[in-house]
Amino acid sequence: MTESAAGAGGFDWRTAGDHVRVLLSDVAVDVRIGLHPWERHPERPTRLIVNVEMFAAWPLADGGFIDYDRVRAHIAGWRGRDHVDLLETLVEELIRVCFDLPAVEACRVRVVKPHIFPEAAGAGVEVFRRRPA
């Protein structure tokens, strides 16, 4: 099976019903995060770039919608929070926020540190997850 037929998590769009993809792209937020000693200075938070995709059956029931503003507000709330060691912690938080929206059947969350290494465009974590049964 090719990437065009099956995306992350083995989901095959050829056999799926109609879906909508709701997304937030390249949301920038400064967060105190990281394991490296140079990331542990509260006066110098790390810039993160966050991408979220939420998938739902289309059309949505009763003309509903997926409120991406709730996800955006959660990301904005990361400013000023206590230090977090791992990007995975933030990714798991966002997945829970996505699944708090009843229509969301699956989501993809990507969090990247764009300035962590001078030779790389970024380093980060991406998770695709289907709603637990």
Backbone as JSON Lines, residues from 0, in Angstrom:
{"i":0,"aa":"M","n":[0.84,-1.16,0.0],"ca":[0.0,0.0,0.0],"c":[0.89,1.24,0.0]}
{"i":1,"aa":"T","n":[0.58,2.22,-0.79],"ca":[1.39,3.43,-0.89],"c":[0.92,4.49,0.08]}
{"i":2,"aa":"E","n":[1.75,5.5,0.31],"ca":[1.39,6.58,1.22],"c":[0.13,7.31,0.74]}
{"i":3,"aa":"S","n":[-0.08,7.4,-0.57],"ca":[-1.28,8.06,-1.06],"c":[-2.54,7.28,-0.72]}
{"i":4,"aa":"A","n":[-2.43,5.97,-0.55],"ca":[-3.58,5.15,-0.21],"c":[-3.79,5.05,1.29]}
{"i":5,"aa":"A","n":[-2.72,5.02,2.05],"ca":[-2.84,4.86,3.5],"c":[-2.01,5.93,4.17]}
{"i":6,"aa":"G","n":[-2.63,6.68,5.03],"ca":[-1.91,7.72,5.76],"c":[-1.39,7.2,7.07]}
{"i":7,"aa":"A","n":[-1.05,8.11,7.96],"ca":[-0.52,7.76,9.27],"c":[-1.49,6.83,10.0]}
{"i":8,"aa":"G","n":[-0.95,5.9,10.72],"ca":[-1.78,4.98,11.49],"c":[-2.44,3.91,10.66]}
{"i":9,"aa":"G","n":[-2.08,3.81,9.35],"ca":[-2.65,2.78,8.51],"c":[-4.06,3.08,8.03]}
{"i":10,"aa":"F","n":[-4.56,4.28,8.21],"ca":[-5.91,4.64,7.79],"c":[-5.97,4.69,6.28]}
{"i":11,"aa":"D","n":[-6.88,3.97,5.67],"ca":[-6.98,3.89,4.21],"c":[-8.16,4.72,3.74]}
{"i":12,"aa":"W","n":[-7.87,5.85,3.12],"ca":[-8.91,6.77,2.66],"c":[-9.72,6.18,1.51]}
{"i":13,"aa":"R","n":[-9.21,5.16,0.83],"ca":[-9.96,4.56,-0.28],"c":[-11.21,3.85,0.2]}
{"i":14,"aa":"T","n":[-11.21,3.36,1.43],"ca":[-12.37,2.63,1.94],"c":[-13.13,3.42,2.99]}
{"i":15,"aa":"A","n":[-12.7,4.61,3.3],"ca":[-13.36,5.42,4.33],"c":[-14.56,6.16,3.75]}
{"i":16,"aa":"G","n":[-15.5,6.5,4.62],"ca":[-16.61,7.36,4.21],"c":[-16.13,8.8,4.1]}
{"i":17,"aa":"D","n":[-17.05,9.69,3.76],"ca":[-16.7,11.1,3.64],"c":[-16.29,11.65,5.0]}
{"i":18,"aa":"H","n":[-15.21,12.42,5.01],"ca":[-14.68,13.02,6.23],"c":[-14.34,14.48,5.99]}
{"i":19,"aa":"V","n":[-14.27,15.21,7.07],"ca":[-13.77,16.58,7.04],"c":[-12.49,16.61,7.87]}
{"i":20,"aa":"R","n":[-11.55,17.43,7.44],"ca":[-10.32,17.65,8.2],"c":[-10.32,19.1,8.64]}
{"i":21,"aa":"V","n":[-10.33,19.32,9.93],"ca":[-10.28,20.66,10.51],"c":[-8.88,20.86,11.06]}
{"i":22,"aa":"L","n":[-8.26,22.0,10.76],"ca":[-6.87,22.14,11.15],"c":[-6.51,23.5,11.68]}
{"i":23,"aa":"L","n":[-5.47,23.49,12.49],"ca":[-4.75,24.68,12.93],"c":[-3.33,24.5,12.44]}
{"i":24,"aa":"S","n":[-2.82,25.49,11.72],"ca":[-1.5,25.34,11.1],"c":[-0.51,26.33,11.67]}
{"i":25,"aa":"D","n":[0.65,25.82,12.02],"ca":[1.8,26.63,12.39],"c":[1.49,27.67,13.48]}
{"i":26,"aa":"V","n":[0.87,27.21,14.55],"ca":[0.59,28.07,15.69],"c":[1.88,28.21,16.5]}
{"i":27,"aa":"A","n":[2.35,29.43,16.67],"ca":[3.59,29.68,17.41],"c":[3.27,30.01,18.86]}
{"i":28,"aa":"V","n":[4.03,29.42,19.76],"ca":[3.86,29.68,21.19],"c":[5.22,29.49,21.88]}
{"i":29,"aa":"D","n":[5.51,30.34,22.84],"ca":[6.76,30.24,23.61],"c":[6.46,29.54,24.92]}
{"i":30,"aa":"V","n":[7.2,28.45,25.18],"ca":[6.94,27.58,26.32],"c":[8.26,27.24,27.01]}
{"i":31,"aa":"R","n":[8.21,27.1,28.31],"ca":[9.39,26.61,29.05],"c":[9.37,25.09,28.97]}
{"i":32,"aa":"I","n":[10.24,24.56,28.12],"ca":[10.21,23.12,27.85],"c":[11.6,22.64,27.49]}
{"i":33,"aa":"G","n":[11.89,21.4,27.83],"ca":[13.12,20.77,27.37],"c":[13.94,20.14,28.48]}
{"i":34,"aa":"L","n":[14.77,19.2,28.05],"ca":[15.65,18.49,28.97],"c":[17.05,19.08,29.02]}
{"i":35,"aa":"H","n":[17.46,19.76,27.95],"ca":[18.81,20.31,27.9],"c":[18.98,21.43,28.93]}
{"i":36,"aa":"P","n":[20.17,21.56,29.48],"ca":[20.41,22.63,30.47],"c":[20.08,24.02,29.93]}
{"i":37,"aa":"W","n":[20.38,24.29,28.65],"ca":[20.12,25.62,28.1],"c":[18.62,25.89,27.89]}
{"i":38,"aa":"E","n":[17.78,24.85,28.03],"ca":[16.33,25.02,27.9],"c":[15.67,25.26,29.26]}
{"i":39,"aa":"R","n":[16.44,25.27,30.31],"ca":[15.89,25.36,31.65],"c":[16.02,26.74,32.28]}
{"i":40,"aa":"H","n":[16.08,27.76,31.45],"ca":[16.12,29.14,31.94],"c":[14.75,29.77,31.75]}
{"i":41,"aa":"P","n":[14.03,30.05,32.84],"ca":[12.66,30.55,32.72],"c":[12.54,31.85,31.93]}
{"i":42,"aa":"E","n":[13.6,32.62,31.9],"ca":[13.54,33.89,31.18],"c":[13.7,33.71,29.66]}
{"i":43,"aa":"R","n":[14.03,32.48,29.23],"ca":[14.2,32.2,27.8],"c":[13.35,31.0,27.39]}
{"i":44,"aa":"P","n":[12.04,31.19,27.23],"ca":[11.22,30.06,26.79],"c":[11.59,29.64,25.36]}
{"i":45,"aa":"T","n":[11.19,28.45,25.01],"ca":[11.48,27.87,23.69],"c":[10.29,28.1,22.77]}
{"i":46,"aa":"R","n":[10.56,28.54,21.56],"ca":[9.51,28.7,20.55],"c":[9.09,27.32,20.05]}
{"i":47,"aa":"L","n":[7.78,27.07,20.05],"ca":[7.21,25.85,19.49],"c":[6.31,26.21,18.32]}
{"i":48,"aa":"I","n":[6.25,25.33,17.35],"ca":[5.29,25.44,16.25],"c":[4.38,24.22,16.35]}
{"i":49,"aa":"V","n":[3.08,24.49,16.43],"ca":[2.09,23.44,16.68],"c":[1.15,23.33,15.48]}
{"i":50,"aa":"N","n":[0.92,22.1,15.06],"ca":[-0.06,21.8,14.01],"c":[-1.01,20.74,14.52]}
{"i":51,"aa":"V","n":[-2.3,20.98,14.31],"ca":[-3.32,20.04,14.76],"c":[-4.29,19.8,13.61]}
{"i":52,"aa":"E","n":[-4.58,18.52,13.36],"ca":[-5.6,18.14,12.39],"c":[-6.61,17.26,13.12]}
{"i":53,"aa":"M","n":[-7.88,17.55,12.91],"ca":[-8.95,16.75,13.51],"c":[-9.83,16.23,12.38]}
{"i":54,"aa":"F","n":[-10.18,14.95,12.44],"ca":[-10.95,14.3,11.4],"c":[-12.31,13.88,11.96]}
{"i":55,"aa":"A","n":[-13.36,14.09,11.15],"ca":[-14.71,13.72,11.57],"c":[-15.51,13.3,10.35]}
{"i":56,"aa":"A","n":[-16.55,12.5,10.58],"ca":[-17.46,12.1,9.51],"c":[-18.12,13.36,8.93]}
{"i":57,"aa":"W","n":[-18.32,13.34,7.62],"ca":[-18.92,14.48,6.93],"c":[-20.16,14.04,6.19]}
{"i":58,"aa":"P","n":[-21.26,14.79,6.27],"ca":[-21.4,16.05,6.99],"c":[-21.56,15.81,8.48]}
{"i":59,"aa":"L","n":[-21.24,16.85,9.25],"ca":[-21.4,16.76,10.7],"c":[-22.88,16.75,11.05]}
{"i":60,"aa":"A","n":[-23.22,16.05,12.11],"ca":[-24.61,15.92,12.54],"c":[-25.2,17.28,12.88]}
{"i":61,"aa":"D","n":[-26.43,17.49,12.53],"ca":[-27.19,18.69,12.88],"c":[-26.49,19.99,12.48]}
{"i":62,"aa":"G","n":[-25.76,19.96,11.37],"ca":[-25.09,21.17,10.91],"c":[-24.03,21.66,11.87]}
{"i":63,"aa":"G","n":[-23.51,20.77,12.7],"ca":[-22.52,21.15,13.71],"c":[-21.19,21.52,13.11]}
{"i":64,"aa":"F","n":[-20.26,21.83,13.98],"ca":[-18.91,22.19,13.56],"c":[-17.93,21.74,14.62]}
{"i":65,"aa":"I","n":[-16.67,21.71,14.25],"ca":[-15.61,21.37,15.19],"c":[-14.96,22.68,15.63]}
{"i":66,"aa":"D","n":[-15.01,22.96,16.91],"ca":[-14.56,24.24,17.46],"c":[-13.05,24.24,17.67]}
{"i":67,"aa":"Y","n":[-12.32,24.58,16.62],"ca":[-10.86,24.61,16.73],"c":[-10.37,25.7,17.65]}
{"i":68,"aa":"D","n":[-11.24,26.66,17.98],"ca":[-10.81,27.72,18.9],"c":[-10.53,27.17,20.29]}
{"i":69,"aa":"R","n":[-11.21,26.1,20.7],"ca":[-10.91,25.47,22.0],"c":[-9.5,24.91,22.01]}
{"i":70,"aa":"V","n":[-9.08,24.33,20.89],"ca":[-7.73,23.79,20.79],"c":[-6.72,24.94,20.79]}
{"i":71,"aa":"R","n":[-7.01,25.99,20.02],"ca":[-6.12,27.15,19.96],"c":[-5.97,27.79,21.34]}
{"i":72,"aa":"A","n":[-7.06,27.91,22.07],"ca":[-7.0,28.5,23.41],"c":[-6.15,27.64,24.34]}
{"i":73,"aa":"H","n":[-6.24,26.34,24.21],"ca":[-5.42,25.46,25.05],"c":[-3.93,25.68,24.76]}
{"i":74,"aa":"I","n":[-3.58,25.77,23.49],"ca":[-2.19,26.03,23.11],"c":[-1.73,27.36,23.68]}
{"i":75,"aa":"A","n":[-2.54,28.39,23.55],"ca":[-2.19,29.72,24.09],"c":[-1.97,29.65,25.6]}
{"i":76,"aa":"G","n":[-2.68,28.76,26.28],"ca":[-2.54,28.6,27.72],"c":[-1.2,28.02,28.15]}
{"i":77,"aa":"W","n":[-0.43,27.52,27.21],"ca":[0.89,27.0,27.55],"c":[1.86,28.11,27.94]}
{"i":78,"aa":"R","n":[1.6,29.33,27.48],"ca":[2.47,30.45,27.85],"c":[2.41,30.65,29.36]}
{"i":79,"aa":"G","n":[3.56,30.78,29.98],"ca":[3.58,31.07,31.41],"c":[3.39,29.87,32.32]}
{"i":80,"aa":"R","n":[3.18,28.69,31.77],"ca":[3.0,27.51,32.63],"c":[4.35,27.06,33.17]}
{"i":81,"aa":"D","n":[4.32,26.18,34.15],"ca":[5.55,25.62,34.7],"c":[6.31,24.86,33.62]}
{"i":82,"aa":"H","n":[7.59,24.68,33.86],"ca":[8.46,23.97,32.91],"c":[7.95,22.55,32.67]}
{"i":83,"aa":"V","n":[8.01,22.15,31.41],"ca":[7.65,20.79,30.98],"c":[8.9,20.17,30.37]}
{"i":84,"aa":"D","n":[9.18,18.93,30.7],"ca":[10.38,18.29,30.16],"c":[10.22,17.85,28.71]}
{"i":85,"aa":"L","n":[9.07,17.26,28.37],"ca":[8.92,16.56,27.1],"c":[7.83,17.13,26.21]}
{"i":86,"aa":"L","n":[8.1,17.18,24.91],"ca":[7.07,17.55,23.93],"c":[5.91,16.56,23.96]}
{"i":87,"aa":"E","n":[6.22,15.31,24.25],"ca":[5.17,14.28,24.29],"c":[4.08,14.62,25.3]}
{"i":88,"aa":"T","n":[4.44,15.28,26.39],"ca":[3.44,15.7,27.38],"c":[2.44,16.65,26.75]}
{"i":89,"aa":"L","n":[2.92,17.62,25.98],"ca":[2.04,18.58,25.34],"c":[1.21,17.94,24.24]}
{"i":90,"aa":"V","n":[1.82,17.02,23.49],"ca":[1.09,16.32,22.43],"c":[-0.07,15.54,23.03]}
{"i":91,"aa":"E","n":[0.17,14.81,24.11],"ca":[-0.9,14.02,24.74],"c":[-2.01,14.93,25.28]}
{"i":92,"aa":"E","n":[-1.65,16.08,25.82],"ca":[-2.66,17.05,26.27],"c":[-3.55,17.47,25.12]}
{"i":93,"aa":"L","n":[-2.94,17.82,23.99],"ca":[-3.73,18.28,22.85],"c":[-4.61,17.18,22.28]}
{"i":94,"aa":"I","n":[-4.14,15.96,22.29],"ca":[-4.98,14.85,21.83],"c":[-6.23,14.75,22.71]}
{"i":95,"aa":"R","n":[-6.07,14.88,24.03],"ca":[-7.24,14.85,24.92],"c":[-8.2,15.99,24.62]}
{"i":96,"aa":"V","n":[-7.66,17.18,24.35],"ca":[-8.52,18.33,24.03],"c":[-9.28,18.06,22.73]}
{"i":97,"aa":"C","n":[-8.61,17.49,21.75],"ca":[-9.3,17.15,20.49],"c":[-10.44,16.18,20.73]}
{"i":98,"aa":"F","n":[-10.19,15.15,21.53],"ca":[-11.22,14.16,21.77],"c":[-12.29,14.63,22.76]}
{"i":99,"aa":"D","n":[-12.09,15.76,23.39],"ca":[-13.18,16.38,24.16],"c":[-14.27,16.91,23.23]}
{"i":100,"aa":"L","n":[-13.94,17.07,21.95],"ca":[-14.91,17.49,20.95],"c":[-15.57,16.23,20.39]}
{"i":101,"aa":"P","n":[-16.86,16.02,20.66],"ca":[-17.5,14.73,20.37],"c":[-17.41,14.28,18.91]}
{"i":102,"aa":"A","n":[-17.41,15.18,17.96],"ca":[-17.4,14.78,16.55],"c":[-16.04,14.26,16.07]}
{"i":103,"aa":"V","n":[-14.98,14.57,16.79],"ca":[-13.64,14.22,16.34],"c":[-13.42,12.71,16.48]}
{"i":104,"aa":"E","n":[-13.14,12.07,15.34],"ca":[-12.92,10.63,15.31],"c":[-11.44,10.27,15.34]}
{"i":105,"aa":"A","n":[-10.6,11.19,14.86],"ca":[-9.15,10.96,14.84],"c":[-8.47,12.32,14.81]}
{"i":106,"aa":"C","n":[-7.21,12.34,15.22],"ca":[-6.47,13.6,15.18],"c":[-4.99,13.33,14.96]}
{"i":107,"aa":"R","n":[-4.34,14.34,14.44],"ca":[-2.89,14.33,14.29],"c":[-2.38,15.6,14.94]}
{"i":108,"aa":"V","n":[-1.43,15.45,15.85],"ca":[-0.85,16.58,16.57],"c":[0.65,16.55,16.35]}
{"i":109,"aa":"R","n":[1.18,17.69,15.97],"ca":[2.63,17.82,15.72],"c":[3.13,19.04,16.48]}
{"i":110,"aa":"V","n":[4.18,18.86,17.28],"ca":[4.81,19.95,18.02],"c":[6.3,19.92,17.68]}
{"i":111,"aa":"V","n":[6.82,21.06,17.21],"ca":[8.19,21.14,16.74],"c":[8.9,22.3,17.4]}
{"i":112,"aa":"K","n":[10.15,22.07,17.77],"ca":[11.06,23.14,18.2],"c":[11.85,23.57,16.96]}
{"i":113,"aa":"P","n":[11.55,24.72,16.38],"ca":[12.2,25.08,15.12],"c":[13.64,25.56,15.27]}
{"i":114,"aa":"H","n":[14.05,25.96,16.45],"ca":[15.38,26.55,16.61],"c":[16.28,25.75,17.54]}
{"i":115,"aa":"I","n":[15.98,24.47,17.74],"ca":[16.72,23.7,18.73],"c":[18.12,23.33,18.26]}
{"i":116,"aa":"F","n":[18.3,23.02,16.97],"ca":[19.61,22.66,16.43],"c":[19.9,23.53,15.21]}
{"i":117,"aa":"P","n":[21.08,24.1,15.12],"ca":[21.36,25.01,14.0],"c":[21.36,24.32,12.63]}
{"i":118,"aa":"E","n":[21.63,23.02,12.59],"ca":[21.69,22.33,11.3],"c":[20.35,21.74,10.86]}
{"i":119,"aa":"A","n":[19.3,21.92,11.67],"ca":[18.0,21.32,11.36],"c":[16.9,22.39,11.33]}
{"i":120,"aa":"A","n":[15.92,22.17,10.47],"ca":[14.77,23.08,10.42],"c":[13.9,22.94,11.66]}
{"i":121,"aa":"G","n":[14.06,21.84,12.37],"ca":[13.29,21.63,13.58],"c":[13.42,20.21,14.07]}
{"i":122,"aa":"A","n":[13.01,20.0,15.31],"ca":[12.94,18.67,15.91],"c":[11.65,18.62,16.7]}
{"i":123,"aa":"G","n":[10.94,17.5,16.61],"ca":[9.68,17.46,17.31],"c":[9.06,16.09,17.36]}
{"i":124,"aa":"V","n":[7.76,16.09,17.66],"ca":[6.99,14.87,17.84],"c":[5.66,15.04,17.11]}
{"i":125,"aa":"E","n":[5.25,13.97,16.42],"ca":[3.94,13.94,15.76],"c":[3.26,12.63,16.09]}
{"i":126,"aa":"V","n":[1.98,12.71,16.48],"ca":[1.2,11.52,16.8],"c":[-0.12,11.59,16.05]}
{"i":127,"aa":"F","n":[-0.49,10.49,15.41],"ca":[-1.82,10.31,14.82],"c":[-2.55,9.3,15.7]}
{"i":128,"aa":"R","n":[-3.77,9.64,16.1],"ca":[-4.51,8.72,16.96],"c":[-5.98,8.72,16.57]}
{"i":129,"aa":"R","n":[-6.56,7.53,16.57],"ca":[-8.02,7.4,16.4],"c":[-8.67,7.41,17.78]}
{"i":130,"aa":"R","n":[-9.88,7.88,17.83],"ca":[-10.62,7.91,19.1],"c":[-10.68,6.49,19.66]}
{"i":131,"aa":"P","n":[-10.37,6.34,20.93],"ca":[-10.47,5.01,21.53],"c":[-11.9,4.49,21.46]}
{"i":132,"aa":"A","n":[-12.04,3.19,21.25],"ca":[-13.38,2.58,21.14],"c":[-14.09,2.61,22.46]}
